[in-house]
Amino acid sequence: MTTETASAPLAAPLLDIRGVRHSYGDVVALNDVNLSIADNEFFALLGPSGCGKTTLLRSIAGFETPSEGDILLDGTDLIAQPAHRRPVNMMFQSYALFPHMSVEKNVAYGLEAEGVDRAEIRRRVGETLEVVGLLEFAKRRPAKLSGGQRQRVALARAIIKRPRLLLLDEPLSALDRKVRAEMQQELKRMQHEVGMTFVVVTHDQEEAMSMADRVAVLNRGAVEQLDTPVGLYSRPSSRFVANFIGSANLFDGVAVDGAVEIPGLGFFPVDHALAVRSDATLVVRPEDVRMTPVGDAGTGPGIVGTVVDTFFLGGSSTVSVAVPGIARPVSCTVHAATGARRGERVALSFDLPRAVVVANPTPEPAATPASSPSPVLV
């Protein structure tokens, strides 16, 4: 597996991860991971369960020691330093708040343990609670707070010590969907306000794509692709990324000169860099599939299929169309409600300039796509 990096290497990265490997017995958790993360960047590690993202986060924090490689922060070797001496803080999934302490006491705990002057503690606690919007709740205990408020307390406790790097392990997983969406925006706002580098681990693509400046997609312990959220969606570098990020129609075929030949569908002229006659996959996003009624003669332009289901999602609808010779239904996104009904014959055509061709490697166990705002049908 090769690492695909769309952006140029950072001139002076805050965090530099070089050739990191780690195993648990015979299980390879990290396999030659190379990443550079900039100062004040919101960076996400995204991938399915077991891909190595949490192991990498724990290695940065100092809770795991890689068997090979280097982890440098501002050019200084982190691996040689114990966890408590690293200028890194970690916010855990469970928040781990002290139930018998007030909000302000929870936030102040780290500073008190370091023996910081009381007046300085009061000042910094007040400033930090104002940033996270909890100043009026300073005297409350965690049990009297909502899930989103407890998440903010944990964040305040993590940032008050002003670490160079803040690590967040599935920070929003305990929240319901509405609160999670609100907190995604809040985390991004706070990251800008405090001027700190955030590295978040998540299996939720919506979470990563909405918050991060750049995202590293991990698969089987290696970086599959590193890019901006837009780049990952519009220019996936592998079949895995195309299938994992968002909804996608994947048509397996063979690369030919300037096109892809899909058995049962024909030739599709799309630019690609694959070797002629090599296995290839044409990636077409649902919004790049056009659907039109079939004429009275039972034929129409493009590919003819039968509507098997529709999903109304408020601002748009997703239509699932069965096409003869294609194993899975083709997914098509249309604006607002659609008049298409189950059993209706429709014609499909693709916006090919927006399509992507990727290599189709030897079949491997399919990854479970991360949660998405729309159903993943294919």
N, C-alpha and C positions, 0 to 999 in steps of 0.2 A: 504494500500500500504506500502511496506517495503522498506527501503533503503538498497541497495546492495553496499558494498564497497569492492573492490577487494584488495586494498592495506591496509597495517597495519596503524593504527593511527600515525600521525606524532609526534615525540618525543617532539618537542617544536615548535608548529605552530606559524606563524606570526599572522594569522587571525583564530579565533576560533568562529564558529557560533553554538550555542547550543539551540535546542528546539525552534526555532523562529517560531512564528505564527503571521499572520496578516490577517485581513478581511476588506472588504469594504461593510458595511451593512451585507447582508446575503451571500455575495460572499466571499469564502475563497481564498485568494491570496497565502498565505504561510501556510503550514500545517506541523508543527514539523520538520523544516529543520535543519539538523546537518551536518556541513562541517568543515574541517580543511584545511587551505591553508598554504603552506610552504613559507619561505623567499626566494626571487628571483625565485619564480615559476610563470610560465605563465599558468593561470587557466581559463577555459572557463565554462560559464553557458549556456547550450544549451537546446532548447526546442521549441515547437510550440508557436504561439501567445496565450497569456492568461495563460501560464503555471506558471507564478510567477517570472520569472528570472529578469525582470526589477524592480519589487517591491523589490526583495532581494537586487539588486544593490543599489537602492535608500535608502534602510534601512541602508546599510553599509555607504553610503555617508552622511546620516543624513537628507535626504529629506522626509523620512517616519519613523514613530516610531512604531515598532512592538508592538502588544498587549501582547505578551509573549516571553520569551527567552532572551538570552544574545548574544551580539556581542563583542568579546574581540580582541584587537589589542595589541600584545606584553603583553598580560595579563591584559591590562587596559580596563575598560568598556567604549565602544564607545557610547552606548545609552545615557549615562548620559551627554555627551558632545554635544554642539550645532555643527551644520555642519561646521561652519567657524573655529572652534577650533580643528577639527580632522586632524591628519596628513595624510589626504587622499585627493586626487584630482580626479576629474571626467572629462572625455572628452566626450562631447555630440555628438549625431548623426549629428547635424546641423553644428558643428564646432564653431558657434557663434563668428566669427572673427569680429573685428572692421573694417569696410570697409574704413574709413577715415585715418587709421593708417598704417604705413609701416609694413613689416614683423617683423623687429627688435623691433618696438614699441609695436606690439601685444604681442610678446614674453616677453618683459620686463614689461608689465603692472602689473602683480601680484607682482613683486619685488618692483616696484615703489610705489604701494599702501601700501606696508609694510614699506616703508621708508629706503630701503637698500641703502647703499652708491653708488653713481653713478659709481665710478671706478669698484666696485664689480659687478654692474649690467652689465656694458659693457663686463667685462671678462666672466661672466656666459652666457650672451646672445651669445657671440662669440663661446664659447665652445658648447653650446646647438645647435646652428644653424649648426655647423660643424658636430655634431653627426647625425642630420637629413638630412644633405646634402643640406642645403639651404643658406650657407654663402654668395654665390654670388648673392642671391636674397634678401638680407637684406633690401634694400631700396625700394623694390617694394611693391605695395599695393595688397591686396587679389584679386581684380578684374583682375589683370595682371598675375595671377597664374593659373595653371591647377588644376583639382580636386584633383589629388594626391599630388600636392605641398601644397594646402590649408590644406589637411589632415595632412601633416607634420608640418605645422605651428601650428595647433591646438595641435598636440602631443608635440611639443617643448614648447609651453606655459604651457602645463600640467606637464611636467617633470622638468622644470627649477626650481621650488620651492622644488624639491627633496622630494616629499612625500614618506612616507613609503609604500604607496599602491596607485596604479593608477587604476582607474575604467574606463572602456571603454564601452560605450553603442552603440552597432551596429556601430562600428567606420568606417566600409568600405562600408556601404550600399549605399552611394551616388555615388560610383565609378563604372565605367563600368567594365566588366568582366576581361579584360586584365590588367587594372591598379590595380584592386582589387587583382589579383593573385600576381602582383609585390609587392604590399604593404603588403601582408601577410608575405612574406619573409623579407621585411624591418622591420616590426614590431617586428618579432622574433629576428632579428639581433640587433635592438636598445634596446630591453629588456635586452639582454645579455650585451650590452655595458654599459648601465646605471646602471645595477645591481639593478633592482627594481622589485617588485612584481606587475604583471599585472593581473587584473581580467576582462575578456571581456564577454559581453553578446551578444549572437547572436542566430538567428534561422537558420543560414546557417551551415549545418554540415561540408561542405568542409572547410569553414573558421576555425571552431573550431578544426577539425581534423588535419589541416595542421600547426596550430600555437601552440596549447596548449600542455603542458606537461601532464596535466590531465583534464578530462572533467566531469562535473556533468550534467547528463541528467535529466531535470525536467519535470514533468507531473502532471497537476492538483494541483500545489502548493507543491509538494513533490519531493524529490530526488528519481528518479527511479533507477539510477545506477551511481556510481562514479568509474571511471577507466581511464586508459591510452587510447589514441585513438585506438591503436591496440587491447586492451582488449575489448573495446566496440564493435568493429567490429567482432572480432573472437569469443568472449565469451559473447554475450548478455545475461543478466540475466532475461529478461522478453520478452513477445511477443511485447510489445510496443517498447522497445529499438531495437529489431531485425527488426521491420518494419520501424522505424524512421531513423536508421543509415544505410546508403547505400541501395543497392538493395538486396532483399531477396526473396527466394521462401519459403512460409509458408504453410506447409501441416498439417492440423488439424486432430487429431486422438485420440487414447487412449494409455496410457502407459501400457506396459506389462513387464514382467520380462526380463530385458536386451534388450528391443526393443520398437519400437513404431508401432502400427498397424494403417495404414492409409486406410480408406474405399476406395475400388476401386483400390488400389495399392498394398496392402499386408503388410508384416512385414519387418521392417528395423532395423537390429541389431545396436543399438547405446546406449552407456552407459548413464545413467541418474539417478537422485536421487528422482524421483517422485513416489508417491504411485501407486501401481498397480490398473489399471482400472480408473485412474484419467484422466481428459481431458488434452491432451498434444499437442504441436505443434513442428514439426520437421522443423528446420531452415537450409536451404541449400543455400549458396551464389551462384550466377550465375557462378562464375569461378570454382565452385566445381561440376558443372554438365557437364558430358561428352556426346557428341553427335556423333553418328555414323550412316552411311547409313543403311537402312533396306535391308535385302537380297531379292533375286528374289522371294522367297516364300512368301514375305509380312510379315515376322516376323523377329525379331532380339533380341539380348540380352537386358535385362532391360525393360524399359517402352517405348512403341511405341506411337508416336504422329505425328501430322501434323504441318509443319512450317506455321505460319500465318503471320509472318513479320520478317524483319531483319533491324538492325540499324548499319550502318558503322560509327565508331567513330575514324577513323585514325589508332591508334595502335591496335585496337580490334574491334570486331563486337558483337552485342548482338542479339541473335536469340530468337524469341518468338514461343513456341511450344504448341499447343493445345493438351491436353491429355484427352481421354474419362473418364468421372467420376470426373474430376478436374475442379472446377468452373473457375479458372483463368489460363491463359497460364503459362507455365514454362519458366523461363528466363535462357538462357545459354550464357556464354561469351566465344568466341573463338578468337584466335590471328589473327590480321590483317583482311583482307577481307575473306569472306566465300562464298563457292559455293552453300550453301543451298538456295533453292528458295521456294517461297510461294506455298503451296500445296504438297510439297515433304514430303514423310514419312521418319521419322528418329527414331532411338532408343536412349533413354536417360538412363544414369546410374549416380549414385551419389558417390562422394568421402566421404563415411560415417565417416571415422575417423575425418574429419574436420567439420562434421555436429554437431549441438547443439540442445538439446531438452529443451524446456521451458514449464512452465505451461500455459494452455490456460484458462484464467479467464472468468467470465461472460462477454458476449459481451458488449462492450462500444463503443461510437462514435469513428470512426477511426481517428487517427491523420494524418494530412497531412505531408508526409515525407518531410524533408528539402531538399533544392536543392542539386543535386548530379551531379558528372561529367558524369554519365551515366543514361539513362532513368530508372525510377522505373516502372517496368512493372507488378509486382505482389505484 
